[in-house]
Amino acid sequence: MPSTRSTTSGIAQEKTPMRRTTTSATVESDVSAPGTAVQSPMDSPRHSASSTSLSSLSSVDAAAEKKSNESVGKLVDTYGNTFEIPDFTIKDIHDAIPKHCFERSAIRSLSYVARDMVLLATTFYVFHNYVTPEYIPSKPARAGLWAIYTVLQGLFGTGIWVLAHECGHQAFSPSKTINNTVGWILHSSLLVPYFSWQMSHSKHHKATGHIERDMVFVPRTREEHASRIGRMVHELSELTEETPIATLIHLVGQQLIGWPLYIITNKTGHNYHERQREGRGKGKKNGLFTGVNHFNPSSPLYENKDAGKVLLSDLGVGLVIAGLVYLCQTFGTQNMLVWYFIPYLWVNHWLVAITFLQHTDPSLPHYTAEEWNFVRGAAATIDREFGFVGRHLLHGIIETHVLHHYVSTIPFYNADEATDAIKKVMGKHYRSDTAGGPAGFLKSLWTSSRMCQWVEPSAEAEGSGKGVLFFRNHNKIGTPPIKMSAQKIRLCNDLLGMHKGKNQMNGSRERRGGQSSLKRVRNQRSTNMNESHMTVFRAFRTWSSCTRAST
């Protein structure tokens, strides 16, 4: 359904054709993926797939209908468009999809693996044998052609990654053995810990759009963003815009090393590991050497029973690394840099770009724990368009992602038909941004980076509507962030003053005690920073409480 991107008055208008998706207040379980990886009870919704069937949702729907009748005030996305909470159910989604769309074929899926392998091998053969001094004497010409080689192999490698992703969701074939064997081989070849990623990715599907439990590209809240840039929450609405060069540096870093950082440090994943029921997350936060990663059997991302799968994933990656070391010694690091490692960076780029833009857009909401459910979260995704490359080389992962979050076991070659079917159910709530094709997709990387800095409630939200969060920014683009009243600003300043006085007193004690060791100074700075973050958090919570009380 066409709609227009709009901005608030006084801000430059940006108009692009756009269809908008739905969210629903129905179930909190991934009933669509019976064969997906096992979920953690602490990280899964209250109704698990094993305990909630499509035929027993009437009580959930009734509660959702009652809640939907409550006043939520006016919800506004970053484009300035009014947002409506969806009113359909997961049963509506399933009933709309033709039965044959759920059918999976091992032979057909394996044929795509064979096709992509042939593309990889043929490209290597042609360049290795013909892009040589004998055929192309010009060194700059050869360098340019080998640069094209890395781009092509990066696209073909991303296609392989997507097929392994199909295996992880058991959408590759009806056989779990075939799925996991093929997935383990394909993902390991790309240095992805297959089972470890499969389990965390399953949790992402079961908590998409949940501000505290989602596993990837979880947006910062207002107080978290303020703390990150060294500001107070009330200052964000008054800040000058971030320089484009700063945005560019962040974006380049994200595209280059975003994926390795995610699997090694859980970057962009949630940071609430204390809730892990077996105590694995006690005192642990995302970061390097904290134990929160996709390779550690004791990581709070998993449970005790998952250790074997994590180790098997590590084995696969380890074998590939050993093979790469051997190839470097045999053919030279410079050759391997062009043959494998630069294409590997291209795979990382496409993977991060695709995932980022599937879940980050000025039109998308996020939800607090009180307002989130599975159907709302699944609708908080967006389809985009990448032309021939997206539909054929990347197997439609960009164009049919909304469907994928509702029914992740539908194979990619049936996803277009199934997407058309659910559009009729989702209506105005279905979101897609297809303007400009591949160029529009790449442009969205910049647009979303500039417009989507943190999430907060809409200024006119009421009641449960305060649990529906939208992106805001201090770049003066789109809907402006909430401005805090003078009373709330004084409250923040009072809290900061108390904190500052405490730090000054600690500093005086430090000076009276003589010169401290470097370790002691670092510990004090760390403590002060943590206290500052908590002060910001308390101030924002107080501000939110005052706002709720006034509505």
N, C-alpha and C positions, 0 to 999 in steps of 0.2 A: 504494500500500500504506500503510495508516494507521500512523502512529507518533506519538509524543508528544514535544513539546518538553519537555525537563527540564533542571533545573539541579542543581548539586552541593548536597550537604547544607549547611544553614546559610544558604542563599540562597533568596530568595522563589521559589516555584514559578510557572512560566508554562506552561500547557498549552493547546496549540492543535492541531487536527488537521493533520497534515502528511504528505505522501508524499515519499519520498526517492529520489533518482536514482542512476544508476550511472556509473561511470567505467570505462574499459577500458584495458588495457595492450596496445594493438595497433599502430596506425599513428601516424606523426608528420606526416601530410600531410593537406591538405584535399582529399581525393580526391572530395569531394562537390560541389565547385564548379569544374567544368572551364572555365567562362566567366568566372570572377571576375577581379578586377584582378590584374595581375602582381605577384608578390611579390619582395622582395629576397632574394637567396641568403643574405645574412648574417642576415636576420630570419626566414627560413623554416626549417622543420624539416629534418632530415637527408634524409628521403625526400620528394621533391617530388611533386606530383601527376602530373608528366610522367614520372617514373621509377618510380612504384609503382602497380601496378594491384591491383584487388580480388582477382584470381586468383593473385597472387604474394606473398601475405602469410604463407604458412605458416612461413617462417623467422623473421619478426618475431613471429608468434604463439608460436612455440616458445620464443623467447628470453624473451618476456613471461611464458609459463607457468612457465619455470624460475625467473624472478625472483620470480613471485608465490608460489612455494613457500618462499622465504626468510622467516625470521621478521621481522616488522616491529614486533613488540611490540603494545601496545594504543594504537590511534589514537582520539582523542576529540575531537568537535567542540565548539563553544562551548555548545551546549545540554546537553552531557554525554552525548550519544549515541555509541555505538561506531561508528566508521567502518570500512567494509571496502572495499578496493581492488577495482574491478570485474574481471570475468572474461570479458566479451564482446568481440567484434571489430567493426570497421567493416563488414566483410562481413556479419556478422549483422544489423547495422542496415539496410543496403541491401536485403538479401534479404527483410526483413520488410515493407518498404514496398510497397504495391501499385503496379504500373508506371504506372497512369494518374495517380498523384499527381505524377509528374515532368513531366507535360504542361503546357506554358505557352501561353496564348492572348493574342495582342496585342489582339484585339478586346475580350475580357473585361477585360483590365487597363486598356485605354484607357477603357472604360465607367466604371470606378471613378474614374479621373481626372476624367472629365466630371461624374460625380455630385458629387465633392467640390468642383469648381469651381462647380457650380450652387448648392451649399450656401453657399459663400462669397459668391457674387454675390447670391443671394436674401436672405441675412441683411443684407448691406450695403444693398440696395435698401429693405427693409422699415424698417430703423432710420433710414436717411437721410431717408426720405420721411414716416415716421409718428411717429418719436420726436422731435417738434418742438414748439415753444411753441404752435403752432396746435392740435395734437391733445392735447398733455400740458402744461398750463400750469405744473404744479408742477416747479420746478427740481430739488429732491431726487429726485423720481420719475424725471425724465429722466436724472439722473446715475446712479441705480441701474440703470436699463435699459441705459444705455451701458456700465456695468460688466459687465452680463450679456453684452452684445455682444462685449466683449473676450475673455471666457471662451469663448464659442461659437466665435469666429473662431480663437482659439488652438487649440481642439480640432480644428477643420477643417483648420487649417494644419499641425498635427501629422500628420493623416492624409495630407496632401500630402507631408510629409517622409518618411513611411513608404513611400509609393509610389515616391518617388525612391530610397529605400533598396533597394527591390525591383529597380529598374533597375541600381543599382550591383552587385548580385549576379547580374545577368543572369537574374533570376527573373521579370521583367516580361513577356518575350516571347522567342521563339526567335531574334529578330533583334538582333544586337549594335548595329546602327546605330539601330534604334528605341529600344532600351534606353538607350543613351548620350545620344541626342538629347533624349528625354523627361526623363531624369534630370538632364541639364545644365540644362534650362530650369526644371524644378521646384525643384531645389536652389538654383540661382542666385537664384530669386525669394525664397528664404528666407535669402539671404546665406551659403549654404554652398558652399565651393569643391568642386564635384562630383567631378572626377577626383582631386584631391588627397586628399579624404576617402575616395574609393573605394579608393585604393591603401593608405592607412594602415589602413583598416577591414579590408581583405583580410588584412593582416599580423596584425591583432587576431584574426581567425578562425583563423589558422594558428599562433597562440601563446596562445590563451585559457588562463588559469590558470597561465601560465609567469611566475614571479616576476621574471624579468629581461628577457623579450622581449614581454610583452603590451603592448598599445597604449592601454589605457583602464582606469581604476580599478584600477591596480596597487596593492595594499595595501603599506603600510610594513612593513618588518621591525621586530623589537623594537628593534634599535639605532638605526634611523632614527627611530622614534617617540620614543625616549628623547632623541635629539639635538634633535628638533623642539621638545620641551617643556623642554629644558634640564636633563635628568636623566640619571643613569647607568642602564645596563641593569638592574642588580641592584635598583634602587629601584622599578621599575615595579610589582612585586608588593606593595609596601608603601604606595603612594601613596593619598591620599584620592581619592574620586571626582571626576570633572570635574563642575562645576556644570551643572545643566540649562540655565541661561541661556547658558553657553558653547557647549553642544551646539547650542542653538537658533540662536545667531548664526552658527556654522559652517554649519549646515544651510540657513539663509536665504541666506547668501552663495553656497553651492554651487548652490542652485536659481535664483538670479538671474543669476549671471555664470559659472557653471560651464562652459557650452558655449563662450562666447567665449574664456574663458581656455584651454580645451583647444585650439582651433584656432589661437590666437595665441601661446601659450606652451608647448603640449604638457603642460599641467597634468594630472596623474593618469596620464600615459603613462610608459613606462619611461625611464630616464635613463642608458642604457648606449650612448651614441652613438659612443664610441670604436671600437666594433666594426664600424662601417660600413666595408665593404671598400674603398671608393674614397677613404677618408680624409676624407670630408665632416664627420665628427663629431669630428675631432681638437680637443680642448680645449673642446668645446661641451657645455653643460648646458641643461636646460629653463629657460625664463624669458623675460622680456620683453627684446627687442632682442638676443637671443643667436643669432638665425638659425634656431632650432629651432621651426618653425611650419608651417602648412599653406599658406602663401602664397609662401614663398621657394623658387625653383627650386633653390637650393643647399642646402636643408635636408637634414640627415642622415637625415630620414625617407624620403628618396627617393634615386634613383640618377641618374647623368648623363642616361640615356636618357629619364627622366621629365620633363625640363624643359618640353617642349612641352605636356604635359598640365597641368602646374601653371600655366603661363601662360594656357592656355585657361580653366582654372578661375577664375583671377584676372580674366580678361576678363569672364566671366559675372557675377561679383560686382560688378565695377566698373560694368558697364552698369546693373545694378539700383540701385546707389548713386546713379548719375547720375540715373536716373529718379525716385528718391525725393527727391533734392534739387529737381528740377523741380517735383514735386508739392507739396513744402513751400512753394516760392515761389509756386505758383499758388493753393493752397487754404489755406495757413497751417500753421505747425508744430503748432499746437494741435490742429487737425483730424487731421493725419497721426499725431500722437501716439496719438489714440484709434483711428483707422482701421487703422494698421499697427504702430506701434512697441510699444504695450502688448500687442496680440495676439502680436507677435514674442517678447516676454518670456515669455508663456504657452507658446509653442512651446518655448522654451529650457527652461522649467521641466519640461514633460512629457518632453522628450527626456532631460534629465539624470536625472530621477526614474526613468524606465523603464530606462535603461542602468545606473544605480547599483544598482537592485534586481534586475536580471538577473544581476549578477556579485558582489553583496555580500549575504551572508546568513550568520548564525551556523552554518549547517549546511554551508557550502561549503568545500572545501579549495583550496589552491594548492600548486604544486609547484616544487621546485628544478629546475635544468637536468638533473640526473642522473636524476630520477624522472618528469619530465614526458614525456608523449607526446600526440598529437593527441586520441585517444579519451578519455583521462583529463581533458584540459583541456576538451573539449566537454561532458563530463558535469558539470563544475564550474560549471554554470549552473542557473537555477531558473525554472520557470514560475509565474506568478501569475494573478490574476483581477481584471478590471476591468469586469465586467458588460457591459451593452449598449454602452457607450462603447468599451470595449476591443476587443470583437469586431467592431463595425460601423464606428465612426468611426476607430479606430486600427488597423484591419485585422489584429487578432489578434497584434500584435507582442509583447504582454505574455504572452499565454496559450500561445504555441507556440515559445518561444525555445530550449528544449533541442533540439528537432528542427532548428531553424534553424542551430544550430551543427554539427550532423552533416551536413545536406544543405541548403546555403544557396540552391540553385537551385530548390527546390520553391516554387511560388507560394503566397502566403498563403491563397488560397481553398481549397487542398488540404491545408493544414498541420494542421488538426484531425484529419482522417482518418489522415494519416501519423504524427501524434503518438500516436494510439491504437495504431497498429501497433508503434511502437518501445517503447512501455511494456512490452509482453510480453517484449521482449528485455532491457530494462534492469532490470525487476523492482524490487527494493528500492532500487536505485541511482538511480532516477528521482526527481527532486525537484520538488515543487510546493507552493506555499503559497497555497491558495485561500480560506482562512477569512476571512469578513467581506466578501468582494467588494471593491468600490472603497474602502470604509472601511478594510478590512484592509490593502489595498495602501498607502494613505497612512499608516496606523499603522506599517507596516514601515519607512518612511523613518526614523521616530524610533527604532524598535527596533534597526535595523541601525547607525544612527549611534552609539547608546550601546554596543552590544555588539561592534562590529567596529572596533577602533582600530589593531591591528597583527596580524601573523601570526608564529607560532613553532611549533616541533614540539610534539607531545604529550609530556607529562612521562614517560610510560612507553614512548615509541617506541624501537624498536631498529633497528639496521642501516639499510636503505633507508627504513624508516618515518620516519626523521628528516628525510627530504626531502619529507614530506607535511606541509604547514603549515596551521594553523587559526587563525581569529581569536581574539584575546584582548583584554581590556580591564582598566583599573584602576578601573572603576566598580562592582566587586563584583557583577557580573551574570554568571551562567553559570559555565563552567569557569574557575577562576582561573589566572593565568599561572604559569609555573614559578618556584619560589623558588630562588635561588642559595644555595649553601652558603657558610659563613664563609670557606672557603679561596678560593672564587671571588670573594667580595666583597673580600677583602684584595688579591687580584690586581688587581682593577679600581682599588682605592684606590691601590695602588702605582703603577700606570700613570698615574693622575691626578696623583699626587704628583710624579712625574717631569715630567709636562707642566706642572704648576703652577710647579715650580721653574724650569723653562726660561723660562716666561712672566715670572716675577718677575725673572730675570736680564736678560731683554730689556728689561723696564721700567726697571731700574736704569741700563742703558746709555742708554736713551732720555732719562732725567732728566739723566745726566751730559753728554749731548750738547747740552743746552739745549732750548729750546722747539721742537718739531717743527712742520712744516706740517700743516694739516688733512688733506691728501692722504696724508701719510706715516702719520698716526695711523689713518686709515681702512684703508690697506693693511695695517698691522700687525694691526688688529682682524680683518680678513678672513683674514689668515694664521693668527692664533690660533684663529679659529673653525674653519678647515679642519683645523688640527692637532687640535683638540678632537674633531671628527667622526671623524678617523682613529683617535684614541685609543679612542673608544667602539667603533668598528668592530673594532679589534684585540682589545679586551677581550672583546667578545662572541664573536669567532671563537675566542679562547682558551678561553672558557667552553664553547663548543660542542664544541671538540676534547676538552676534559676529559670532557665528558658522553659523547661517543662512545667514548672510551677506557675508560670505566667500564662499558660495556654489553657 
